[in-house]
Amino acid sequence: MSHENQPKSGISRLLEIAGTKRNLLIVAGVLAVAHALLSIVPYALVYYIIDALLATPMDVEVVRLYIFRSVFAAVAAYVLLYASGMASHVAAFNILYELRRQMADKLGRLPLGFINRSNSGALKKILADDVERIENFIAHSIPDLVKAVALPVVTLGYLFTVNWQLALTSCIPIVLLAVMMPFMFGKKFKAMLAEYHTSLESMNSGIVEFVRAMPVIKIFGHNAERFDKYSQVVHRFKQMVIAYNSTASPAFGVFISFISNATLPVLAVGLYLYFSNGITLSTLFLFLILGVGYIRPLFALSTLGPQISVISHGVTRLDEILFGQEQETEGDAHMGMDFSVQFKNVSFGYQKHQYALDNVSFEVQQGTITALVGPSGSGKSTAAQLVARFWDVDSGAILIGGQDIRKIRPEELMRNVAFVFQDSFMFEQSIFENIRMGMDRTRDEVIEAANAAQCHAFIDRLPFGYDTPWGHSGAHLSGGEQQRIQLARAILKDAPILVLDEATAFSDPENEYLIQAALNKLLSNKTVIVIAHRLSTITACDQIVVMRQGAVEAKGTHEELLAECLMYTGMWHAHTRAGDFALNY
Ligand SMILES: Nc1ncnc2c1ncn2[C@@H]1O[C@H](COP(=O)(O)OP(=O)(O)OP(=O)(O)O)[C@@H](O)[C@H]1O
């Protein structure tokens, strides 16, 4: 599948996706047409059977032959239907597999910040539900569409050779379908469908948030109704579905009721012709069966329009990811042995004209530790994340060893920067794999890293030690323990640049001491940027950068800042006072 150009949309995009398994789908289509042709044979044979039964003298052999042919045709039609379904399903699941693989690949190449910012409910809908719907289109809608076209064409063609007046009467449902389509699935319907999807996505994310927030909701004694956002999105979705149905239902209802009674005009004209000696009884039966029977696949066609709208809307969302702006690397520079980090007049905003960082400059010399401190929202985490290119700066540059990080190969950048986040993510696999993280390291090296990160003791106490799986049925670790697992990962990675975002956030004093000990081992000879709220943990850093509202307020050592920076002195006093703070009941 080529994703070089701007994506198509709607049915042409769906056909483009389906086109990746064109040959298999052509086979499915040919089999579906063959099925359609064979499936009318038993009905057509009824015509000849009745003629043979009414003939005098009746030829039993001829009747028997027709009955045998009709049974054979019915069985063969089902075999072909099965084969067509198999071919279209194999094509569909292969396409789905390929799409999911491409999505995973692409998500890996989008800026890390994109994933962080994207709402997990909406992403889940795209990756799971929207992709799944494409299966419906490929495996069911395409064969249905082929049948819906082939069967009427063949049947009506045959009926015209038998009696043109009755054949013309049998065409009425098709004419009706052509007239009603624009009313049923016109512009208003499309607009409503787009709104339906947006509302479904909001509900999905509302549900995910509601489930995540359950402990807080319970603690505050609220229920689903009191959780405003949840009840709003559910309510909005309900209204949307009602509006959607009341727009589509009237025209759809008229169409369905007419189609369901399509026998009537054929019966009326047929009886008239029969009694005026224009046709035989067998011809009348033939039209009552086939002149109405070809309509059945049209039912599938009538729901195809909305189905395709739903599916292609999902594909549009999917394409937003598949064609999303990747981070460009303007060169393929290699990193040398200089791992100093420099922020050079860096400005960056999550939204346009709203800077989270405004003209920030500071340098972290190789092998030294710089701490970023400042009030909440002052831009510390943003600055730290920019080093690993979660996002790209809007202006200015971040240099490593004097080279703009946008010119360094991404894999090389990632290899040389280790990150310890505030929240640690654990995978549902063994503790061993959770530390190894796919790196090419031996078991001994993993244990050594776990030892250095002060994790070995608690891992050893787990039922299967390092092989204990994480998650529902396996190990459950405290926040501080998980953070030490993160440290073990970072120690094992042994990258020359290390970014620590609140590495001791979850720790009690004993844990903090252990983590600090692990950190000391980890930090030696590394270029380190550390974010810490507890100022006592960073007094010995080589440099402290004080941030305020996205800008650098001051920089220097702890002593220098105490002497020169009022803001830092204030923060330090607040911190030391907090040490004496006690709750009074
Ligand atoms: N993903 C995001 N999308 C939009 N705005 C964001 C995002 N992350 C942070 N911000 C905004 O950018 C500004 C800086 O946030 P940042 O998290 O960098 O501050 P911080 O100093 O690390 O705060 P804290 O100490 O509370 O973690 C804040 O105004 C914040 O609201």
The ligand as an SDF file (V2000), in Angstrom:
LIG
                    3D

 31 33  0  0  0  0  0  0  0  0999 V2000
    0.7020   17.6240   26.4320 N   0  0  0  0  0  0  0  0  0  0  0  0
    0.4450   18.9040   26.6610 C   0  0  0  0  0  0  0  0  0  0  0  0
   -0.4390   19.5800   25.8830 N   0  0  0  0  0  0  0  0  0  0  0  0
   -0.7060   20.8850   26.1010 C   0  0  0  0  0  0  0  0  0  0  0  0
   -0.1410   21.6180   27.0750 N   0  0  0  0  0  0  0  0  0  0  0  0
    0.7430   21.0110   27.8900 C   0  0  0  0  0  0  0  0  0  0  0  0
    1.0810   19.6230   27.7280 C   0  0  0  0  0  0  0  0  0  0  0  0
    1.9870   19.2920   28.6790 N   0  0  0  0  0  0  0  0  0  0  0  0
    2.2260   20.4130   29.3970 C   0  0  0  0  0  0  0  0  0  0  0  0
    1.4740   21.4400   28.9260 N   0  0  0  0  0  0  0  0  0  0  0  0
    1.4760   22.8210   29.4080 C   0  0  0  0  0  0  0  0  0  0  0  0
    2.7870   23.3270   29.2530 O   0  0  0  0  0  0  0  0  0  0  0  0
    3.1690   24.0880   30.3870 C   0  0  0  0  0  0  0  0  0  0  0  0
    4.4390   23.5040   31.0210 C   0  0  0  0  0  0  0  0  0  0  0  0
    4.1280   22.2200   31.5310 O   0  0  0  0  0  0  0  0  0  0  0  0
    5.2210   21.2280   32.1340 P   0  0  0  0  0  0  0  0  0  0  0  0
    4.5690   19.9110   32.3930 O   0  0  0  0  0  0  0  0  0  0  0  0
    6.4080   21.2550   31.2740 O   0  0  0  0  0  0  0  0  0  0  0  0
    5.5440   21.9580   33.5170 O   0  0  0  0  0  0  0  0  0  0  0  0
    6.3440   21.3930   34.7550 P   0  0  0  0  0  0  0  0  0  0  0  0
    7.1680   22.5230   35.2360 O   0  0  0  0  0  0  0  0  0  0  0  0
    7.0360   20.1290   34.4270 O   0  0  0  0  0  0  0  0  0  0  0  0
    5.1550   21.1110   35.7740 O   0  0  0  0  0  0  0  0  0  0  0  0
    5.0900   20.0290   36.9830 P   0  0  0  0  0  0  0  0  0  0  0  0
    6.1720   20.4090   37.9490 O   0  0  0  0  0  0  0  0  0  0  0  0
    3.7440   20.2540   37.5550 O   0  0  0  0  0  0  0  0  0  0  0  0
    5.2670   18.6720   36.3750 O   0  0  0  0  0  0  0  0  0  0  0  0
    1.9890   24.0860   31.3340 C   0  0  0  0  0  0  0  0  0  0  0  0
    1.2560   25.2800   31.1130 O   0  0  0  0  0  0  0  0  0  0  0  0
    1.1750   22.8800   30.8800 C   0  0  0  0  0  0  0  0  0  0  0  0
   -0.1960   23.1290   31.0980 O   0  0  0  0  0  0  0  0  0  0  0  0
  1  2  1  0
  2  3  1  0
  2  7  2  0
  3  4  2  0
  4  5  1  0
  5  6  2  0
  6  7  1  0
  6 10  1  0
  7  8  1  0
  8  9  2  0
  9 10  1  0
 10 11  1  0
 11 12  1  0
 11 30  1  0
 12 13  1  0
 13 14  1  0
 13 28  1  0
 14 15  1  0
 15 16  1  0
 16 17  2  0
 16 18  1  0
 16 19  1  0
 19 20  1  0
 20 21  2  0
 20 22  1  0
 20 23  1  0
 23 24  1  0
 24 25  2  0
 24 26  1  0
 24 27  1  0
 28 29  1  0
 28 30  1  0
 30 31  1  0
M  END
$$$$
